[in-house]
Amino acid sequence: MIDFRYHIVSIVAIFFALGAGVVLGAGPLKGTGSDLVQAQANKDRATVEDQRQQLLQAKALDKYRDDYVAKVTAGLTDGKLANKRIALVTMPNATGDMTDLIQEAIEQAGGQVTTRVSLDSKLFDPGQRQLVEPLVNDLVTSDIQFPAESNTYQRAGMILARGIAAKEEAKPVDSESTKIINGLASAKLVSLKTPKDRASLIVVVAAKPPTPVPDNSSYNDAVDFSEGLDEASAGVVVAGMPASAENGGLLKSLRGDADATKALSSVDVADIPSGRATVVFALVEQASGKAGQYGGVDAKNGVAPSADMVKGNN
């Protein structure tokens, strides 16, 4: 970023020149002020050009890194999600671009994205809890067994999972699924296209933290909701960008919850190619009953699942 101290120096130089002109008139220092201003202006231009070149170089290196990773890792995920159905659940304000890229990575790995569910901010609005709780009770089906210690949002997650997912593969969308989907959509808590088949795995896409950043505890309901999705499916990976793993982000809150990290996996670099490959490997790991926290920001389990999973047979 350009150092604005140079501009301050320029302004000071202008006033110095004006002052010198008034006091000295056409004396021996005539022209010194304008020369100083011109020299500083030249210096400013050189600084701007230097930093512009640095920015272009940084962008070029970023593109090189992403292209290199994409080519080197090409094929590593092939077939890893063969015969797997995955649902994408986007948190309020999550970017569509990152969700599109995650879907592309899943499909390149042989997986099928059955549906994309957009959660409305109304779902996690504390003022709407009186709507969520009775709706959950109204939509519960005979095959859902709520854990005795579960709370409203864990149960809400289980309800949505019953609509779009199952612990087993290739479960069709039945009348109970349709009832749940229609009930949540009618309450304007979610929006989605009803799938043909239910998924077994779920990717929850986190949003970039807002400004100013909220307290980490504000995501407690979203973490509980994700736990509920996991309870009624074969596994959940929560994916976001690095900021989501810092203070004010969903992944930061998730990783601070010991119970959540036992069940949920998270990836905090889903905005780059290597991170999306990690999402694929984390889904494979979830399908095997394991969980891990991966990425570049306080990721307990490192950058990705074990090399055996990455290099093993499909």
C-alpha positions as a Markdown table, in Angstrom:
| # | Residue | x | y | z |
|---|---|---|---|---|
| 1 | Met | 0.0 | 0.0 | 0.0 |
| 2 | Ile | 1.3 | 3.5 | -0.8 |
| 3 | Asp | 2.8 | 5.3 | 2.1 |
| 4 | Phe | 0.7 | 8.5 | 2.6 |
| 5 | Arg | 3.5 | 10.1 | 4.6 |
| 6 | Tyr | 5.0 | 11.0 | 1.2 |
| 7 | His | 1.9 | 13.1 | 0.4 |
| 8 | Ile | 2.2 | 14.8 | 3.8 |
| 9 | Val | 5.8 | 15.7 | 2.9 |
| 10 | Ser | 4.6 | 17.1 | -0.4 |
| 11 | Ile | 2.0 | 19.3 | 1.2 |
| 12 | Val | 4.5 | 20.6 | 3.7 |
| 13 | Ala | 6.9 | 21.3 | 0.9 |
| 14 | Ile | 4.2 | 23.4 | -0.9 |
| 15 | Phe | 3.6 | 25.5 | 2.1 |
| 16 | Phe | 7.4 | 25.9 | 2.6 |
| 17 | Ala | 7.7 | 27.0 | -1.0 |
| 18 | Leu | 4.9 | 29.5 | -0.7 |
| 19 | Gly | 6.3 | 30.9 | 2.5 |
| 20 | Ala | 9.8 | 31.1 | 1.0 |
| 21 | Gly | 8.4 | 33.0 | -2.0 |
| 22 | Val | 6.6 | 35.5 | 0.1 |
| 23 | Val | 9.5 | 36.2 | 2.4 |
| 24 | Leu | 12.3 | 36.1 | -0.2 |
| 25 | Gly | 10.6 | 37.3 | -3.3 |
| 26 | Ala | 13.1 | 37.2 | -6.1 |
| 27 | Gly | 16.1 | 36.8 | -3.8 |
| 28 | Pro | 18.9 | 34.2 | -3.9 |
| 29 | Leu | 16.6 | 31.2 | -3.2 |
| 30 | Lys | 14.2 | 31.9 | -6.0 |
| 31 | Gly | 13.0 | 28.6 | -7.6 |
| 32 | Thr | 14.1 | 26.5 | -4.6 |
| 33 | Gly | 10.5 | 25.9 | -3.4 |
| 34 | Ser | 9.2 | 24.8 | -6.8 |
| 35 | Asp | 12.3 | 22.5 | -7.3 |
| 36 | Leu | 11.6 | 20.9 | -3.9 |
| 37 | Val | 8.0 | 20.3 | -4.9 |
| 38 | Gln | 8.9 | 18.8 | -8.3 |
| 39 | Ala | 11.6 | 16.6 | -6.7 |
| 40 | Gln | 9.0 | 15.3 | -4.2 |
| 41 | Ala | 6.5 | 14.7 | -6.9 |
| 42 | Asn | 9.0 | 12.7 | -8.9 |
| 43 | Lys | 9.7 | 10.7 | -5.8 |
| 44 | Asp | 6.0 | 10.0 | -5.2 |
| 45 | Arg | 5.6 | 8.8 | -8.8 |
| 46 | Ala | 8.5 | 6.5 | -8.4 |
| 47 | Thr | 7.1 | 5.1 | -5.2 |
| 48 | Val | 3.7 | 4.5 | -6.8 |
| 49 | Glu | 5.2 | 2.8 | -9.8 |
| 50 | Asp | 7.4 | 0.6 | -7.5 |
| 51 | Gln | 4.4 | -0.5 | -5.5 |
| 52 | Arg | 2.3 | -1.0 | -8.6 |
| 53 | Gln | 5.0 | -3.4 | -9.9 |
| 54 | Gln | 5.1 | -5.2 | -6.5 |
| 55 | Leu | 1.3 | -5.7 | -6.7 |
| 56 | Leu | 1.5 | -7.0 | -10.2 |
| 57 | Gln | 4.2 | -9.4 | -9.2 |
| 58 | Ala | 2.2 | -10.6 | -6.1 |
| 59 | Lys | -0.8 | -11.3 | -8.4 |
| 60 | Ala | 1.4 | -13.1 | -10.8 |
| 61 | Leu | 2.9 | -15.3 | -8.1 |
| 62 | Asp | -0.6 | -16.0 | -6.7 |
| 63 | Lys | -1.8 | -17.2 | -10.1 |
| 64 | Tyr | 1.4 | -19.3 | -10.5 |
| 65 | Arg | 0.8 | -20.9 | -7.1 |
| 66 | Asp | -2.8 | -21.7 | -7.9 |
| 67 | Asp | -2.0 | -23.0 | -11.4 |
| 68 | Tyr | 0.9 | -25.1 | -10.1 |
| 69 | Val | -1.1 | -26.6 | -7.3 |
| 70 | Ala | -4.0 | -27.4 | -9.7 |
| 71 | Lys | -1.7 | -29.2 | -12.2 |
| 72 | Val | 0.4 | -31.0 | -9.6 |
| 73 | Thr | -2.7 | -32.2 | -7.7 |
| 74 | Ala | -4.6 | -33.0 | -10.9 |
| 75 | Gly | -5.8 | -36.6 | -10.6 |
| 76 | Leu | -5.2 | -36.9 | -6.9 |
| 77 | Thr | -8.9 | -36.7 | -6.1 |
| 78 | Asp | -10.1 | -38.7 | -9.1 |
| 79 | Gly | -12.6 | -41.2 | -8.0 |
| 80 | Lys | -12.3 | -40.4 | -4.3 |
| 81 | Leu | -16.0 | -39.6 | -4.1 |
| 82 | Ala | -17.2 | -42.1 | -6.6 |
| 83 | Asn | -20.8 | -43.2 | -5.9 |
| 84 | Lys | -21.1 | -40.6 | -3.2 |
| 85 | Arg | -23.9 | -38.1 | -3.1 |
| 86 | Ile | -23.1 | -34.8 | -1.4 |
| 87 | Ala | -25.4 | -31.9 | -0.4 |
| 88 | Leu | -24.1 | -28.3 | -0.2 |
| 89 | Val | -25.5 | -26.2 | 2.6 |
| 90 | Thr | -24.5 | -22.5 | 2.5 |
| 91 | Met | -24.5 | -20.3 | 5.6 |
| 92 | Pro | -26.2 | -16.8 | 5.3 |
| 93 | Asn | -24.0 | -14.5 | 3.1 |
| 94 | Ala | -21.7 | -17.3 | 1.9 |
| 95 | Thr | -20.2 | -16.5 | -1.5 |
| 96 | Gly | -21.7 | -18.3 | -4.5 |
| 97 | Asp | -18.3 | -18.3 | -6.3 |
| 98 | Met | -16.6 | -20.4 | -3.6 |
| 99 | Thr | -19.6 | -22.7 | -3.4 |
| 100 | Asp | -19.4 | -23.2 | -7.2 |
| 101 | Leu | -15.7 | -24.1 | -7.0 |
| 102 | Ile | -16.3 | -26.6 | -4.2 |
| 103 | Gln | -19.1 | -28.2 | -6.2 |
| 104 | Glu | -16.7 | -28.4 | -9.2 |
| 105 | Ala | -14.0 | -30.1 | -7.0 |
| 106 | Ile | -16.6 | -32.6 | -5.7 |
| 107 | Glu | -17.7 | -33.5 | -9.2 |
| 108 | Gln | -14.1 | -33.8 | -10.4 |
| 109 | Ala | -13.6 | -36.4 | -7.6 |
| 110 | Gly | -16.6 | -38.4 | -8.9 |
| 111 | Gly | -19.1 | -37.2 | -6.4 |
| 112 | Gln | -22.7 | -36.1 | -7.2 |
| 113 | Val | -24.0 | -32.8 | -5.7 |
| 114 | Thr | -27.7 | -33.6 | -5.1 |
| 115 | Thr | -28.8 | -30.1 | -4.0 |
| 116 | Arg | -27.7 | -26.7 | -2.7 |
| 117 | Val | -29.4 | -25.4 | 0.3 |
| 118 | Ser | -29.2 | -21.7 | 1.2 |
| 119 | Leu | -29.8 | -20.9 | 4.9 |
| 120 | Asp | -31.6 | -17.6 | 5.5 |
| 121 | Ser | -30.2 | -15.3 | 8.2 |
| 122 | Lys | -33.6 | -15.5 | 9.8 |
| 123 | Leu | -32.8 | -19.1 | 10.9 |
| 124 | Phe | -30.1 | -17.9 | 13.3 |
| 125 | Asp | -31.8 | -14.7 | 14.4 |
| 126 | Pro | -32.3 | -14.8 | 18.2 |
| 127 | Gly | -35.6 | -13.1 | 17.7 |
| 128 | Gln | -36.9 | -16.0 | 15.6 |
| 129 | Arg | -36.1 | -18.8 | 18.0 |
| 130 | Gln | -39.8 | -18.9 | 18.9 |
| 131 | Leu | -40.5 | -19.8 | 15.3 |
| 132 | Val | -37.7 | -22.4 | 14.9 |
| 133 | Glu | -38.5 | -24.4 | 18.0 |
| 134 | Pro | -42.2 | -25.2 | 17.3 |
| 135 | Leu | -41.5 | -25.8 | 13.7 |
| 136 | Val | -38.8 | -28.4 | 14.5 |
| 137 | Asn | -41.4 | -30.2 | 16.7 |
| 138 | Asp | -44.0 | -30.0 | 14.0 |
| 139 | Leu | -41.7 | -31.4 | 11.3 |
| 140 | Val | -40.1 | -34.3 | 13.3 |
| 141 | Thr | -40.7 | -37.7 | 11.7 |
| 142 | Ser | -41.1 | -41.1 | 13.3 |
| 143 | Asp | -37.6 | -42.2 | 12.3 |
| 144 | Ile | -35.8 | -39.3 | 14.0 |
| 145 | Gln | -34.6 | -39.9 | 17.5 |
| 146 | Phe | -33.4 | -36.7 | 19.1 |
| 147 | Pro | -30.6 | -37.2 | 21.6 |
| 148 | Ala | -31.9 | -36.4 | 25.1 |
| 149 | Glu | -29.3 | -33.6 | 25.6 |
| 150 | Ser | -29.8 | -32.0 | 22.2 |
| 151 | Asn | -30.9 | -28.4 | 21.9 |
| 152 | Thr | -33.2 | -26.6 | 19.4 |
| 153 | Tyr | -30.5 | -26.0 | 16.7 |
| 154 | Gln | -29.0 | -29.4 | 16.9 |
| 155 | Arg | -32.6 | -30.7 | 16.4 |
| 156 | Ala | -33.2 | -28.3 | 13.5 |
| 157 | Gly | -30.0 | -29.5 | 11.8 |
| 158 | Met | -31.2 | -33.1 | 12.2 |
| 159 | Ile | -34.6 | -32.1 | 10.7 |
| 160 | Leu | -33.0 | -30.6 | 7.6 |
| 161 | Ala | -30.6 | -33.5 | 7.3 |
| 162 | Arg | -33.6 | -35.9 | 7.3 |
| 163 | Gly | -35.0 | -33.9 | 4.4 |
| 164 | Ile | -31.9 | -33.9 | 2.2 |
| 165 | Ala | -29.6 | -36.6 | 3.5 |
| 166 | Ala | -29.3 | -40.0 | 5.2 |
| 167 | Lys | -26.6 | -42.1 | 6.7 |
| 168 | Glu | -26.8 | -44.6 | 3.8 |
| 169 | Glu | -26.3 | -44.0 | 0.1 |
| 170 | Ala | -29.0 | -43.7 | -2.5 |
| 171 | Lys | -31.9 | -43.1 | -0.1 |
| 172 | Pro | -34.7 | -41.5 | -2.2 |
| 173 | Val | -36.5 | -38.3 | -1.3 |
| 174 | Asp | -39.7 | -39.6 | 0.3 |
| 175 | Ser | -42.9 | -38.0 | 1.5 |
| 176 | Glu | -41.4 | -37.2 | 4.9 |
| 177 | Ser | -38.4 | -35.5 | 3.1 |
| 178 | Thr | -40.8 | -33.5 | 1.0 |
| 179 | Lys | -42.8 | -32.4 | 4.1 |
| 180 | Ile | -39.6 | -31.2 | 5.8 |
| 181 | Ile | -38.3 | -29.3 | 2.8 |
| 182 | Asn | -41.7 | -27.6 | 2.2 |
| 183 | Gly | -42.1 | -26.8 | 5.8 |
| 184 | Leu | -38.6 | -25.1 | 6.1 |
| 185 | Ala | -39.0 | -23.4 | 2.8 |
| 186 | Ser | -42.5 | -22.1 | 3.6 |
| 187 | Ala | -41.1 | -20.6 | 6.9 |
| 188 | Lys | -38.5 | -18.9 | 4.7 |
| 189 | Leu | -35.7 | -20.4 | 6.7 |
| 190 | Val | -34.1 | -22.2 | 3.7 |
| 191 | Ser | -34.3 | -22.2 | 0.0 |
| 192 | Leu | -33.4 | -25.1 | -2.3 |
| 193 | Lys | -34.4 | -27.2 | -5.2 |
| 194 | Thr | -35.9 | -30.5 | -4.0 |
| 195 | Pro | -33.4 | -33.3 | -5.0 |
| 196 | Lys | -34.3 | -36.7 | -6.4 |
| 197 | Asp | -32.0 | -38.6 | -4.0 |
| 198 | Arg | -30.8 | -37.8 | -0.6 |
| 199 | Ala | -27.1 | -37.2 | 0.0 |
| 200 | Ser | -25.0 | -39.1 | 2.5 |
| 201 | Leu | -22.4 | -36.4 | 3.1 |
| 202 | Ile | -22.8 | -32.6 | 3.5 |
| 203 | Val | -20.5 | -29.7 | 3.0 |
| 204 | Val | -21.4 | -26.6 | 5.0 |
| 205 | Val | -20.0 | -23.4 | 3.3 |
| 206 | Ala | -19.1 | -20.7 | 5.8 |
| 207 | Ala | -19.4 | -17.0 | 5.0 |
| 208 | Lys | -16.6 | -14.4 | 5.4 |
| 209 | Pro | -17.0 | -12.7 | 8.8 |
| 210 | Pro | -18.9 | -9.3 | 8.7 |
| 211 | Thr | -17.4 | -6.0 | 9.7 |
| 212 | Pro | -17.2 | -5.3 | 12.6 |
| 213 | Val | -16.5 | -8.9 | 13.5 |
| 214 | Pro | -19.0 | -10.4 | 15.9 |
| 215 | Asp | -18.2 | -12.3 | 19.1 |
| 216 | Asn | -17.3 | -15.9 | 18.4 |
| 217 | Ser | -20.2 | -17.0 | 20.6 |
| 218 | Ser | -22.6 | -15.6 | 18.0 |
| 219 | Tyr | -22.0 | -18.7 | 16.0 |
| 220 | Asn | -23.0 | -21.2 | 18.7 |
| 221 | Asp | -26.3 | -21.9 | 17.1 |
| 222 | Ala | -24.7 | -22.4 | 13.6 |
| 223 | Val | -22.2 | -24.9 | 15.1 |
| 224 | Asp | -25.0 | -26.7 | 16.9 |
| 225 | Phe | -27.0 | -26.8 | 13.6 |
| 226 | Ser | -24.0 | -28.3 | 11.8 |
| 227 | Glu | -23.7 | -30.9 | 14.5 |
| 228 | Gly | -27.3 | -31.8 | 13.9 |
| 229 | Leu | -26.6 | -32.2 | 10.2 |
| 230 | Asp | -23.8 | -34.6 | 11.1 |
| 231 | Glu | -26.0 | -36.6 | 13.5 |
| 232 | Ala | -28.5 | -37.5 | 10.8 |
| 233 | Ser | -26.0 | -38.0 | 7.9 |
| 234 | Ala | -22.8 | -39.9 | 7.2 |
| 235 | Gly | -20.6 | -36.8 | 7.8 |
| 236 | Val | -20.2 | -33.1 | 7.6 |
| 237 | Val | -17.3 | -30.9 | 6.4 |
| 238 | Val | -17.5 | -27.1 | 7.2 |
| 239 | Ala | -15.5 | -25.2 | 4.6 |
| 240 | Gly | -14.5 | -21.6 | 4.6 |
| 241 | Met | -11.7 | -19.1 | 3.8 |
| 242 | Pro | -8.9 | -18.2 | 6.2 |
| 243 | Ala | -10.9 | -15.3 | 7.8 |
| 244 | Ser | -13.6 | -17.7 | 8.9 |
| 245 | Ala | -11.0 | -19.4 | 11.1 |
| 246 | Glu | -10.0 | -16.2 | 12.8 |
| 247 | Asn | -11.9 | -14.2 | 15.5 |
| 248 | Gly | -15.4 | -13.5 | 14.3 |
| 249 | Gly | -15.6 | -16.5 | 12.1 |
| 250 | Leu | -17.7 | -19.7 | 12.1 |
| 251 | Leu | -14.7 | -22.0 | 11.9 |
| 252 | Lys | -13.0 | -20.2 | 14.9 |
| 253 | Ser | -16.2 | -20.9 | 16.9 |
| 254 | Leu | -16.4 | -24.5 | 15.7 |
| 255 | Arg | -12.8 | -25.3 | 16.6 |
| 256 | Gly | -13.2 | -23.9 | 20.0 |
| 257 | Asp | -16.0 | -26.5 | 20.7 |
| 258 | Ala | -14.4 | -29.8 | 21.8 |
| 259 | Asp | -17.6 | -31.8 | 21.2 |
| 260 | Ala | -18.0 | -30.3 | 17.7 |
| 261 | Thr | -14.5 | -31.1 | 16.6 |
| 262 | Lys | -15.0 | -34.8 | 17.5 |
| 263 | Ala | -17.8 | -35.0 | 14.9 |
| 264 | Leu | -17.3 | -32.3 | 12.3 |
| 265 | Ser | -14.3 | -31.7 | 10.0 |
| 266 | Ser | -13.3 | -28.2 | 8.9 |
| 267 | Val | -11.2 | -26.7 | 6.1 |
| 268 | Asp | -10.2 | -23.0 | 6.3 |
| 269 | Val | -8.6 | -22.7 | 2.8 |
| 270 | Ala | -11.5 | -23.7 | 0.5 |
| 271 | Asp | -10.9 | -20.5 | -1.5 |
| 272 | Ile | -7.8 | -22.0 | -3.2 |
| 273 | Pro | -7.4 | -25.2 | -5.3 |
| 274 | Ser | -5.4 | -27.2 | -2.6 |
| 275 | Gly | -8.0 | -26.3 | 0.0 |
| 276 | Arg | -10.8 | -27.6 | -2.2 |
| 277 | Ala | -8.8 | -30.9 | -2.7 |
| 278 | Thr | -8.6 | -31.0 | 1.1 |
| 279 | Val | -12.4 | -30.7 | 1.3 |
| 280 | Val | -12.6 | -33.8 | -0.9 |
| 281 | Phe | -10.2 | -35.7 | 1.3 |
| 282 | Ala | -12.0 | -34.5 | 4.5 |
| 283 | Leu | -15.3 | -35.9 | 3.0 |
| 284 | Val | -13.6 | -39.2 | 2.4 |
| 285 | Glu | -12.4 | -39.2 | 6.0 |
| 286 | Gln | -15.9 | -38.3 | 7.3 |
| 287 | Ala | -17.3 | -41.2 | 5.4 |
| 288 | Ser | -14.9 | -43.5 | 7.3 |
| 289 | Gly | -16.2 | -42.1 | 10.6 |
| 290 | Lys | -13.2 | -39.8 | 11.4 |
| 291 | Ala | -12.9 | -36.0 | 11.7 |
| 292 | Gly | -10.1 | -33.5 | 11.4 |
| 293 | Gln | -9.5 | -29.7 | 11.4 |
| 294 | Tyr | -7.4 | -28.7 | 8.4 |
| 295 | Gly | -5.9 | -25.6 | 6.7 |
| 296 | Gly | -3.6 | -22.7 | 7.5 |
| 297 | Val | -5.1 | -20.9 | 10.5 |
| 298 | Asp | -4.8 | -22.8 | 13.9 |
| 299 | Ala | -5.7 | -26.0 | 12.2 |
| 300 | Lys | -5.1 | -28.7 | 14.8 |
| 301 | Asn | -4.6 | -31.6 | 12.3 |
| 302 | Gly | -2.4 | -29.8 | 9.8 |
| 303 | Val | -2.9 | -28.9 | 6.1 |
| 304 | Ala | -4.8 | -32.0 | 5.0 |
| 305 | Pro | -5.7 | -35.6 | 6.0 |
| 306 | Ser | -2.9 | -38.2 | 6.0 |
| 307 | Ala | -0.8 | -39.0 | 3.0 |
| 308 | Asp | -2.2 | -42.5 | 2.9 |
| 309 | Met | -5.7 | -41.1 | 2.2 |
| 310 | Val | -4.4 | -38.7 | -0.4 |
| 311 | Lys | -2.3 | -41.3 | -2.3 |
| 312 | Gly | -4.3 | -44.5 | -1.5 |
| 313 | Asn | -6.4 | -46.4 | -4.0 |
| 314 | Asn | -9.7 | -45.0 | -4.9 |
